């Protein structure tokens, strides 16, 4: 074979080999909150997106603290792309320049989602709630409301709370008899804030603080606490795994988490593709099958089986005595209240 013919044949062969090798679609790092929630996200969103797109998805997790994100953004060394963040974190992070402004045309029409799902820097991922719970194998008839939660005489033992002022102060006011619709009106005053801390003082020696959703149910399962405030999805997931934890909807405090893109993310195109995928009706309709949180796409909400829908925070009966987390309140007042809360805990 002449040299020219050999070169031609080699070129043809290399082209054939190259066409047989899948083209890499790039990478993406997605950050969640860990535990069973991230397990559900993996099944409903991460793995199906990777399979459908060819993008290599890497996971990380965090406990809600934004110090690492600030450090990445300020240094220009951003290793995270998409983050699952709570509403007040999304609002404050967007204002601070920690998240990329989004072009919603890439994700769908706003009227295809719950109104609360829209944010300048985020797309609503799911709706969750904080509820009172206890282990029914240890307590035959445990506390049914936040007021009951404070009754240490009838139900002695430790109480579990998330280590934040947000939601804890709301719960304290509900326990003190404030109507759900009046909670933020009361909490906006100095007197109302004093009232919430005074209520917490009543059971402070019996409080064990948790920082992750997984920790809340682990402490309940181990008997470290007799009752705990917990995310409803964590309780349902534990029960699906064989536990018998009560899930009380009276006084639930519910909020929303978003998908956001870290400012300066290296894989922004893939981040946008992921959010579009995770916001689609098909993907969102799958999510509650793995953890009982509500979804934000209206078509997905309509596609969820009635028996499953009744287990979600957004079911009408479950919303009768609910408090919607006011993230604008926390964006305006969170720094001062969290500082007071940290000082109070340390005393």
PAZANU-195066 format. One record per residue (C-alpha): residue number from 0; residue in three letters; chain; x, y, z. Coordinates in nm, 3 decimals, m for minus. Each point is the difference from the previous one (the first is absolute). Example, Ala and Ser with C-alpha at 12.3 -4.5 7.8 and 13.67 -1.06 7.14 Angstrom:
<zatis>
+-----+--------+--------+---------+---------+---------+
! num ! residu ! chaine !       X !       Y !       Z !
+-----+--------+--------+---------+---------+---------+
!   0 !    ala !      A !   1.230 !  m0.450 !   0.780 !
!   1 !    ser !      A !   0.137 !   0.344 !  m0.066 !
+-----+--------+--------+---------+---------+---------+
</zatis>
This chain:
<zatis>
+-----+--------+--------+---------+---------+---------+
! num ! residu ! chaine !       X !       Y !       Z !
+-----+--------+--------+---------+---------+---------+
!   0 !    unk !      A !   0.000 !   0.000 !   0.000 !
!   1 !    unk !      A !   0.136 !   0.340 !  m0.094 !
!   2 !    unk !      A !   0.067 !   0.254 !   0.271 !
!   3 !    unk !      A !  m0.284 !   0.222 !  m0.121 !
!   4 !    unk !      A !  m0.247 !  m0.290 !  m0.006 !
!   5 !    unk !      A !   0.110 !  m0.106 !   0.348 !
!   6 !    unk !      A !  m0.044 !   0.351 !   0.133 !
!   7 !    unk !      A !  m0.347 !   0.016 !  m0.154 !
!   8 !    unk !      A !  m0.099 !  m0.338 !   0.147 !
!   9 !    unk !      A !   0.133 !   0.102 !   0.341 !
!  10 !    unk !      A !  m0.197 !   0.322 !  m0.010 !
!  11 !    unk !      A !  m0.319 !  m0.189 !  m0.088 !
!  12 !    unk !      A !   0.064 !  m0.246 !   0.284 !
!  13 !    unk !      A !   0.057 !   0.273 !   0.255 !
!  14 !    unk !      A !  m0.320 !   0.172 !  m0.106 !
!  15 !    unk !      A !  m0.190 !  m0.325 !   0.047 !
!  16 !    unk !      A !   0.148 !  m0.049 !   0.348 !
!  17 !    unk !      A !  m0.071 !   0.360 !   0.095 !
!  18 !    unk !      A !  m0.363 !  m0.033 !  m0.108 !
!  19 !    unk !      A !  m0.039 !  m0.307 !   0.219 !
!  20 !    unk !      A !   0.124 !   0.183 !   0.312 !
!  21 !    unk !      A !  m0.277 !   0.191 !   0.183 !
!  22 !    unk !      A !   0.055 !   0.373 !  m0.002 !
!  23 !    unk !      A !   0.043 !   0.121 !   0.356 !
!  24 !    unk !      A !  m0.271 !   0.245 !   0.094 !
!  25 !    unk !      A !   0.205 !   0.161 !   0.274 !
!  26 !    unk !      A !  m0.028 !   0.004 !   0.376 !
!  27 !    unk !      A !  m0.224 !   0.134 !   0.275 !
!  28 !    unk !      A !   0.033 !   0.023 !   0.378 !
!  29 !    unk !      A !  m0.334 !   0.005 !   0.183 !
!  30 !    unk !      A !  m0.021 !   0.080 !   0.370 !
!  31 !    unk !      A !  m0.283 !  m0.122 !   0.224 !
!  32 !    unk !      A !  m0.077 !  m0.031 !   0.369 !
!  33 !    unk !      A !   0.108 !  m0.363 !   0.037 !
!  34 !    unk !      A !  m0.183 !  m0.292 !   0.158 !
!  35 !    unk !      A !  m0.325 !  m0.144 !  m0.132 !
!  36 !    unk !      A !  m0.086 !   0.329 !  m0.170 !
!  37 !    unk !      A !   0.307 !  m0.021 !  m0.220 !
!  38 !    unk !      A !  m0.069 !  m0.370 !  m0.055 !
!  39 !    unk !      A !  m0.340 !   0.099 !  m0.139 !
!  40 !    unk !      A !   0.153 !   0.274 !  m0.214 !
!  41 !    unk !      A !   0.249 !  m0.249 !  m0.136 !
!  42 !    unk !      A !  m0.274 !  m0.241 !  m0.110 !
!  43 !    unk !      A !  m0.241 !   0.260 !  m0.136 !
!  44 !    unk !      A !   0.243 !   0.255 !  m0.145 !
!  45 !    unk !      A !   0.375 !  m0.067 !   0.007 !
!  46 !    unk !      A !   0.021 !  m0.349 !  m0.149 !
!  47 !    unk !      A !  m0.277 !   0.046 !  m0.261 !
!  48 !    unk !      A !   0.155 !   0.329 !  m0.113 !
!  49 !    unk !      A !   0.345 !  m0.156 !  m0.032 !
!  50 !    unk !      A !  m0.143 !  m0.289 !  m0.200 !
!  51 !    unk !      A !  m0.207 !   0.222 !  m0.229 !
!  52 !    unk !      A !   0.266 !   0.266 !  m0.059 !
!  53 !    unk !      A !   0.330 !  m0.185 !   0.021 !
!  54 !    unk !      A !   0.122 !   0.258 !   0.251 !
!  55 !    unk !      A !   0.227 !  m0.138 !   0.273 !
!  56 !    unk !      A !  m0.174 !   0.102 !   0.324 !
!  57 !    unk !      A !   0.200 !   0.034 !   0.322 !
!  58 !    unk !      A !  m0.179 !   0.050 !   0.330 !
!  59 !    unk !      A !   0.091 !   0.193 !   0.312 !
!  60 !    unk !      A !  m0.202 !   0.097 !   0.306 !
!  61 !    unk !      A !  m0.012 !   0.278 !   0.258 !
!  62 !    unk !      A !  m0.197 !   0.092 !   0.312 !
!  63 !    unk !      A !  m0.134 !   0.335 !  m0.120 !
!  64 !    unk !      A !   0.297 !   0.218 !   0.092 !
!  65 !    unk !      A !   0.111 !   0.242 !  m0.272 !
!  66 !    unk !      A !   0.354 !   0.078 !   0.119 !
!  67 !    unk !      A !   0.152 !  m0.243 !  m0.250 !
!  68 !    unk !      A !  m0.199 !   0.150 !  m0.285 !
!  69 !    unk !      A !   0.109 !   0.351 !   0.093 !
!  70 !    unk !      A !   0.362 !  m0.115 !   0.009 !
!  71 !    unk !      A !  m0.029 !  m0.166 !  m0.342 !
!  72 !    unk !      A !  m0.168 !   0.299 !  m0.162 !
!  73 !    unk !      A !   0.235 !   0.258 !   0.152 !
!  74 !    unk !      A !   0.310 !  m0.199 !  m0.099 !
!  75 !    unk !      A !  m0.129 !  m0.082 !  m0.347 !
!  76 !    unk !      A !   0.064 !  m0.369 !   0.066 !
!  77 !    unk !      A !  m0.351 !  m0.142 !  m0.035 !
!  78 !    unk !      A !  m0.027 !  m0.379 !   0.015 !
!  79 !    unk !      A !  m0.378 !  m0.027 !   0.054 !
!  80 !    unk !      A !  m0.247 !   0.055 !  m0.285 !
!  81 !    unk !      A !  m0.360 !  m0.062 !   0.111 !
!  82 !    unk !      A !  m0.115 !   0.028 !   0.361 !
!  83 !    unk !      A !  m0.319 !  m0.090 !   0.182 !
!  84 !    unk !      A !  m0.068 !   0.295 !   0.230 !
!  85 !    unk !      A !  m0.281 !   0.114 !   0.229 !
!  86 !    unk !      A !  m0.204 !   0.303 !  m0.092 !
!  87 !    unk !      A !   0.155 !   0.257 !   0.232 !
!  88 !    unk !      A !   0.348 !  m0.118 !  m0.101 !
!  89 !    unk !      A !  m0.099 !   0.042 !  m0.362 !
!  90 !    unk !      A !  m0.131 !   0.352 !   0.057 !
!  91 !    unk !      A !   0.297 !   0.120 !   0.202 !
!  92 !    unk !      A !   0.253 !  m0.184 !  m0.219 !
!  93 !    unk !      A !  m0.149 !   0.149 !  m0.315 !
!  94 !    unk !      A !   0.019 !   0.350 !   0.147 !
!  95 !    unk !      A !   0.357 !  m0.064 !   0.111 !
!  96 !    unk !      A !   0.105 !  m0.118 !  m0.344 !
!  97 !    unk !      A !   0.068 !  m0.362 !   0.096 !
!  98 !    unk !      A !  m0.239 !  m0.143 !  m0.262 !
!  99 !    unk !      A !  m0.037 !   0.058 !  m0.371 !
! 100 !    unk !      A !  m0.312 !   0.185 !  m0.122 !
! 101 !    unk !      A !  m0.209 !  m0.246 !  m0.203 !
! 102 !    unk !      A !  m0.166 !   0.018 !  m0.338 !
! 103 !    unk !      A !  m0.334 !  m0.162 !   0.078 !
! 104 !    unk !      A !  m0.070 !  m0.060 !  m0.369 !
! 105 !    unk !      A !   0.242 !  m0.292 !   0.028 !
! 106 !    unk !      A !  m0.208 !  m0.172 !   0.268 !
! 107 !    unk !      A !  m0.362 !   0.059 !  m0.096 !
! 108 !    unk !      A !  m0.273 !   0.257 !   0.035 !
! 109 !    unk !      A !  m0.058 !   0.151 !   0.341 !
! 110 !    unk !      A !  m0.370 !  m0.086 !  m0.013 !
! 111 !    unk !      A !   0.095 !  m0.369 !  m0.026 !
! 112 !    unk !      A !   0.126 !   0.009 !   0.360 !
! 113 !    unk !      A !  m0.127 !   0.093 !   0.344 !
! 114 !    unk !      A !   0.049 !   0.377 !   0.041 !
! 115 !    unk !      A !   0.239 !  m0.060 !   0.290 !
! 116 !    unk !      A !   0.229 !  m0.197 !  m0.234 !
! 117 !    unk !      A !   0.121 !   0.313 !  m0.178 !
! 118 !    unk !      A !   0.315 !   0.181 !   0.109 !
! 119 !    unk !      A !   0.243 !   0.218 !  m0.193 !
! 120 !    unk !      A !   0.281 !  m0.243 !   0.078 !
! 121 !    unk !      A !  m0.186 !  m0.324 !   0.066 !
! 122 !    unk !      A !  m0.263 !  m0.246 !  m0.120 !
! 123 !    unk !      A !  m0.218 !  m0.162 !   0.267 !
! 124 !    unk !      A !   0.104 !  m0.362 !   0.049 !
! 125 !    unk !      A !  m0.236 !  m0.130 !   0.270 !
! 126 !    unk !      A !  m0.219 !   0.099 !   0.296 !
! 127 !    unk !      A !   0.081 !  m0.137 !   0.346 !
! 128 !    unk !      A !  m0.124 !   0.055 !   0.351 !
! 129 !    unk !      A !   0.114 !  m0.014 !   0.361 !
! 130 !    unk !      A !  m0.232 !  m0.214 !   0.213 !
! 131 !    unk !      A !  m0.010 !  m0.147 !   0.352 !
! 132 !    unk !      A !   0.073 !  m0.371 !   0.023 !
! 133 !    unk !      A !   0.056 !  m0.275 !   0.255 !
! 134 !    unk !      A !   0.074 !  m0.371 !  m0.003 !
! 135 !    unk !      A !  m0.329 !  m0.187 !   0.035 !
! 136 !    unk !      A !   0.180 !  m0.312 !   0.121 !
! 137 !    unk !      A !   0.112 !   0.197 !   0.307 !
! 138 !    unk !      A !  m0.300 !   0.231 !   0.047 !
! 139 !    unk !      A !  m0.345 !  m0.144 !  m0.058 !
! 140 !    unk !      A !  m0.166 !   0.341 !  m0.010 !
! 141 !    unk !      A !   0.260 !   0.270 !  m0.042 !
! 142 !    unk !      A !  m0.021 !   0.378 !  m0.058 !
! 143 !    unk !      A !  m0.237 !   0.096 !  m0.280 !
! 144 !    unk !      A !   0.081 !   0.371 !  m0.025 !
! 145 !    unk !      A !   0.276 !   0.246 !   0.085 !
! 146 !    unk !      A !  m0.186 !   0.088 !   0.320 !
! 147 !    unk !      A !   0.012 !  m0.369 !   0.096 !
! 148 !    unk !      A !   0.368 !  m0.001 !  m0.095 !
! 149 !    unk !      A !   0.068 !   0.235 !   0.294 !
! 150 !    unk !      A !  m0.184 !  m0.226 !   0.247 !
! 151 !    unk !      A !   0.295 !  m0.165 !   0.172 !
! 152 !    unk !      A !  m0.218 !  m0.126 !   0.286 !
! 153 !    unk !      A !  m0.225 !  m0.215 !  m0.219 !
! 154 !    unk !      A !   0.280 !  m0.097 !  m0.240 !
! 155 !    unk !      A !   0.334 !   0.025 !   0.181 !
! 156 !    unk !      A !   0.326 !  m0.016 !  m0.191 !
! 157 !    unk !      A !   0.223 !   0.202 !  m0.228 !
! 158 !    unk !      A !  m0.129 !   0.203 !  m0.294 !
! 159 !    unk !      A !   0.173 !   0.034 !  m0.334 !
! 160 !    unk !      A !   0.019 !   0.329 !  m0.189 !
! 161 !    unk !      A !   0.191 !   0.122 !  m0.301 !
! 162 !    unk !      A !   0.286 !   0.225 !   0.108 !
! 163 !    unk !      A !  m0.136 !   0.315 !  m0.161 !
! 164 !    unk !      A !  m0.221 !   0.285 !   0.108 !
! 165 !    unk !      A !  m0.194 !  m0.034 !  m0.323 !
! 166 !    unk !      A !  m0.300 !  m0.227 !   0.054 !
! 167 !    unk !      A !   0.091 !  m0.057 !   0.366 !
! 168 !    unk !      A !  m0.134 !   0.344 !   0.097 !
! 169 !    unk !      A !  m0.314 !  m0.056 !  m0.207 !
! 170 !    unk !      A !  m0.054 !  m0.335 !   0.171 !
! 171 !    unk !      A !   0.044 !   0.160 !   0.343 !
! 172 !    unk !      A !  m0.270 !   0.256 !  m0.077 !
! 173 !    unk !      A !  m0.237 !  m0.268 !  m0.127 !
! 174 !    unk !      A !   0.062 !  m0.194 !   0.322 !
! 175 !    unk !      A !  m0.083 !   0.318 !   0.193 !
! 176 !    unk !      A !  m0.339 !   0.029 !  m0.167 !
! 177 !    unk !      A !   0.066 !   0.242 !  m0.285 !
! 178 !    unk !      A !  m0.230 !  m0.071 !  m0.295 !
! 179 !    unk !      A !   0.178 !  m0.119 !  m0.317 !
! 180 !    unk !      A !  m0.106 !   0.309 !  m0.193 !
! 181 !    unk !      A !   0.138 !   0.232 !   0.268 !
! 182 !    unk !      A !   0.344 !  m0.155 !   0.054 !
! 183 !    unk !      A !   0.204 !   0.243 !  m0.209 !
! 184 !    unk !      A !  m0.200 !   0.301 !   0.114 !
! 185 !    unk !      A !   0.095 !  m0.090 !   0.356 !
! 186 !    unk !      A !   0.359 !  m0.100 !  m0.082 !
! 187 !    unk !      A !   0.059 !   0.333 !  m0.175 !
! 188 !    unk !      A !  m0.021 !   0.178 !   0.338 !
! 189 !    unk !      A !   0.257 !   0.006 !   0.278 !
! 190 !    unk !      A !  m0.268 !  m0.117 !   0.240 !
! 191 !    unk !      A !  m0.082 !  m0.294 !  m0.224 !
! 192 !    unk !      A !   0.365 !  m0.099 !  m0.027 !
! 193 !    unk !      A !   0.035 !   0.019 !   0.377 !
! 194 !    unk !      A !  m0.311 !  m0.216 !   0.028 !
! 195 !    unk !      A !   0.148 !  m0.267 !  m0.228 !
! 196 !    unk !      A !   0.328 !  m0.015 !   0.193 !
! 197 !    unk !      A !  m0.187 !  m0.009 !   0.330 !
! 198 !    unk !      A !  m0.200 !  m0.297 !  m0.124 !
! 199 !    unk !      A !   0.320 !  m0.179 !  m0.100 !
! 200 !    unk !      A !   0.142 !   0.075 !   0.345 !
! 201 !    unk !      A !  m0.271 !  m0.226 !   0.146 !
! 202 !    unk !      A !   0.155 !  m0.312 !  m0.157 !
! 203 !    unk !      A !   0.355 !   0.117 !  m0.075 !
! 204 !    unk !      A !   0.173 !  m0.252 !   0.231 !
! 205 !    unk !      A !  m0.180 !  m0.281 !  m0.183 !
! 206 !    unk !      A !   0.089 !   0.107 !  m0.355 !
! 207 !    unk !      A !   0.246 !  m0.192 !  m0.215 !
! 208 !    unk !      A !   0.091 !   0.191 !  m0.315 !
! 209 !    unk !      A !   0.047 !  m0.160 !  m0.340 !
! 210 !    unk !      A !   0.158 !   0.146 !  m0.312 !
! 211 !    unk !      A !  m0.094 !  m0.251 !  m0.271 !
! 212 !    unk !      A !  m0.330 !  m0.167 !  m0.084 !
! 213 !    unk !      A !   0.162 !  m0.340 !   0.036 !
! 214 !    unk !      A !   0.111 !   0.082 !   0.354 !
! 215 !    unk !      A !  m0.355 !   0.081 !   0.109 !
! 216 !    unk !      A !  m0.136 !  m0.346 !  m0.080 !
! 217 !    unk !      A !   0.315 !  m0.176 !   0.121 !
! 218 !    unk !      A !  m0.047 !   0.155 !   0.343 !
! 219 !    unk !      A !  m0.366 !  m0.095 !   0.003 !
! 220 !    unk !      A !   0.082 !  m0.358 !  m0.097 !
! 221 !    unk !      A !   0.270 !  m0.031 !   0.264 !
! 222 !    unk !      A !  m0.225 !   0.136 !   0.274 !
! 223 !    unk !      A !   0.224 !   0.304 !   0.062 !
! 224 !    unk !      A !  m0.316 !   0.211 !  m0.031 !
! 225 !    unk !      A !  m0.359 !  m0.085 !   0.087 !
! 226 !    unk !      A !  m0.132 !   0.231 !  m0.270 !
! 227 !    unk !      A !   0.154 !   0.213 !  m0.269 !
! 228 !    unk !      A !  m0.069 !   0.265 !  m0.255 !
! 229 !    unk !      A !   0.088 !  m0.160 !  m0.334 !
! 230 !    unk !      A !  m0.045 !   0.036 !  m0.373 !
! 231 !    unk !      A !  m0.307 !  m0.191 !  m0.109 !
! 232 !    unk !      A !   0.187 !  m0.181 !  m0.276 !
! 233 !    unk !      A !   0.257 !  m0.134 !   0.244 !
! 234 !    unk !      A !  m0.276 !  m0.143 !   0.218 !
! 235 !    unk !      A !  m0.175 !  m0.164 !  m0.295 !
! 236 !    unk !      A !   0.327 !  m0.144 !  m0.129 !
! 237 !    unk !      A !   0.081 !  m0.144 !   0.343 !
! 238 !    unk !      A !  m0.345 !  m0.158 !   0.018 !
! 239 !    unk !      A !   0.044 !  m0.148 !  m0.348 !
! 240 !    unk !      A !   0.321 !  m0.159 !   0.133 !
! 241 !    unk !      A !  m0.186 !  m0.165 !   0.289 !
! 242 !    unk !      A !  m0.033 !   0.266 !   0.272 !
! 243 !    unk !      A !  m0.330 !   0.099 !   0.158 !
! 244 !    unk !      A !   0.034 !   0.376 !   0.045 !
! 245 !    unk !      A !  m0.302 !   0.226 !   0.039 !
! 246 !    unk !      A !  m0.047 !   0.270 !  m0.261 !
! 247 !    unk !      A !  m0.216 !   0.282 !   0.136 !
! 248 !    unk !      A !  m0.114 !   0.268 !  m0.244 !
! 249 !    unk !      A !  m0.151 !   0.233 !   0.260 !
! 250 !    unk !      A !   0.212 !   0.316 !  m0.011 !
! 251 !    unk !      A !   0.232 !  m0.109 !  m0.277 !
! 252 !    unk !      A !   0.238 !   0.275 !  m0.112 !
! 253 !    unk !      A !   0.065 !  m0.046 !  m0.369 !
! 254 !    unk !      A !   0.251 !   0.147 !  m0.239 !
! 255 !    unk !      A !   0.156 !  m0.054 !  m0.340 !
! 256 !    unk !      A !   0.345 !  m0.090 !  m0.126 !
! 257 !    unk !      A !   0.141 !   0.118 !  m0.332 !
! 258 !    unk !      A !   0.256 !  m0.103 !  m0.255 !
! 259 !    unk !      A !   0.255 !   0.278 !  m0.043 !
! 260 !    unk !      A !   0.320 !   0.039 !  m0.199 !
! 261 !    unk !      A !   0.309 !   0.119 !   0.187 !
! 262 !    unk !      A !   0.143 !   0.325 !  m0.134 !
! 263 !    unk !      A !   0.290 !  m0.081 !  m0.231 !
! 264 !    unk !      A !  m0.092 !  m0.369 !  m0.033 !
! 265 !    unk !      A !   0.231 !  m0.172 !  m0.248 !
! 266 !    unk !      A !  m0.278 !  m0.213 !  m0.146 !
! 267 !    unk !      A !  m0.280 !   0.254 !  m0.029 !
! 268 !    unk !      A !  m0.145 !  m0.143 !  m0.322 !
! 269 !    unk !      A !  m0.035 !  m0.345 !   0.155 !
! 270 !    unk !      A !  m0.134 !   0.158 !   0.318 !
! 271 !    unk !      A !  m0.280 !   0.163 !  m0.199 !
! 272 !    unk !      A !  m0.072 !  m0.327 !  m0.179 !
! 273 !    unk !      A !  m0.020 !  m0.181 !   0.332 !
! 274 !    unk !      A !  m0.242 !   0.251 !   0.152 !
! 275 !    unk !      A !  m0.220 !  m0.021 !  m0.311 !
! 276 !    unk !      A !  m0.001 !  m0.379 !   0.031 !
! 277 !    unk !      A !  m0.072 !   0.003 !   0.376 !
! 278 !    unk !      A !  m0.282 !   0.251 !  m0.052 !
! 279 !    unk !      A !  m0.177 !  m0.203 !  m0.268 !
! 280 !    unk !      A !  m0.338 !  m0.161 !   0.079 !
! 281 !    unk !      A !   0.134 !  m0.354 !  m0.049 !
! 282 !    unk !      A !   0.297 !   0.039 !   0.233 !
! 283 !    unk !      A !  m0.195 !   0.186 !   0.268 !
! 284 !    unk !      A !  m0.283 !  m0.254 !   0.000 !
! 285 !    unk !      A !   0.259 !  m0.265 !   0.088 !
! 286 !    unk !      A !   0.150 !   0.187 !   0.295 !
! 287 !    unk !      A !  m0.276 !  m0.057 !   0.264 !
! 288 !    unk !      A !   0.026 !  m0.374 !  m0.064 !
! 289 !    unk !      A !   0.337 !   0.010 !   0.175 !
! 290 !    unk !      A !  m0.068 !   0.264 !   0.267 !
! 291 !    unk !      A !  m0.333 !   0.159 !   0.085 !
! 292 !    unk !      A !   0.070 !   0.362 !  m0.083 !
! 293 !    unk !      A !  m0.229 !   0.207 !  m0.217 !
! 294 !    unk !      A !   0.104 !   0.110 !  m0.349 !
! 295 !    unk !      A !  m0.033 !   0.330 !  m0.183 !
! 296 !    unk !      A !  m0.087 !  m0.088 !  m0.361 !
! 297 !    unk !      A !  m0.379 !   0.017 !  m0.033 !
! 298 !    unk !      A !  m0.016 !  m0.280 !  m0.257 !
! 299 !    unk !      A !   0.204 !  m0.221 !   0.233 !
! 300 !    unk !      A !  m0.230 !   0.079 !   0.293 !
! 301 !    unk !      A !  m0.297 !  m0.119 !  m0.206 !
! 302 !    unk !      A !   0.178 !  m0.321 !  m0.094 !
! 303 !    unk !      A !   0.070 !  m0.118 !   0.356 !
! 304 !    unk !      A !  m0.219 !  m0.288 !   0.122 !
! 305 !    unk !      A !  m0.263 !   0.112 !   0.257 !
! 306 !    unk !      A !   0.124 !  m0.235 !   0.275 !
! 307 !    unk !      A !   0.348 !   0.147 !  m0.030 !
! 308 !    unk !      A !  m0.125 !   0.357 !  m0.036 !
! 309 !    unk !      A !  m0.170 !  m0.025 !   0.342 !
! 310 !    unk !      A !   0.341 !  m0.052 !   0.160 !
! 311 !    unk !      A !   0.140 !   0.326 !  m0.135 !
! 312 !    unk !      A !   0.018 !   0.337 !   0.179 !
! 313 !    unk !      A !  m0.199 !   0.167 !  m0.276 !
! 314 !    unk !      A !  m0.313 !  m0.215 !   0.044 !
! 315 !    unk !      A !  m0.289 !   0.235 !   0.098 !
! 316 !    unk !      A !  m0.086 !  m0.186 !   0.321 !
! 317 !    unk !      A !   0.362 !   0.019 !   0.112 !
! 318 !    unk !      A !   0.009 !   0.375 !  m0.057 !
! 319 !    unk !      A !  m0.293 !   0.090 !   0.227 !
! 320 !    unk !      A !   0.216 !   0.100 !   0.299 !
! 321 !    unk !      A !   0.326 !   0.048 !  m0.191 !
! 322 !    unk !      A !   0.240 !   0.293 !   0.005 !
! 323 !    unk !      A !   0.171 !   0.091 !  m0.326 !
! 324 !    unk !      A !   0.363 !   0.086 !   0.069 !
! 325 !    unk !      A !   0.040 !   0.373 !  m0.065 !
! 326 !    unk !      A !   0.342 !   0.016 !  m0.163 !
! 327 !    unk !      A !  m0.018 !   0.372 !  m0.064 !
! 328 !    unk !      A !  m0.042 !   0.045 !   0.376 !
! 329 !    unk !      A !   0.309 !  m0.211 !   0.059 !
! 330 !    unk !      A !   0.195 !   0.176 !  m0.273 !
! 331 !    unk !      A !  m0.068 !   0.329 !   0.181 !
! 332 !    unk !      A !   0.027 !  m0.121 !   0.360 !
! 333 !    unk !      A !   0.197 !  m0.322 !  m0.013 !
! 334 !    unk !      A !   0.346 !   0.137 !   0.080 !
! 335 !    unk !      A !  m0.112 !   0.171 !   0.319 !
! 336 !    unk !      A !  m0.226 !  m0.283 !   0.116 !
! 337 !    unk !      A !   0.256 !  m0.271 !  m0.072 !
! 338 !    unk !      A !   0.261 !   0.197 !   0.194 !
! 339 !    unk !      A !  m0.236 !   0.034 !   0.295 !
! 340 !    unk !      A !  m0.086 !  m0.368 !  m0.029 !
! 341 !    unk !      A !   0.369 !  m0.102 !   0.007 !
! 342 !    unk !      A !   0.057 !   0.214 !   0.308 !
! 343 !    unk !      A !  m0.309 !  m0.143 !   0.169 !
! 344 !    unk !      A !   0.110 !  m0.358 !  m0.065 !
! 345 !    unk !      A !   0.345 !   0.069 !   0.145 !
! 346 !    unk !      A !  m0.138 !   0.144 !   0.326 !
+-----+--------+--------+---------+---------+---------+
</zatis>
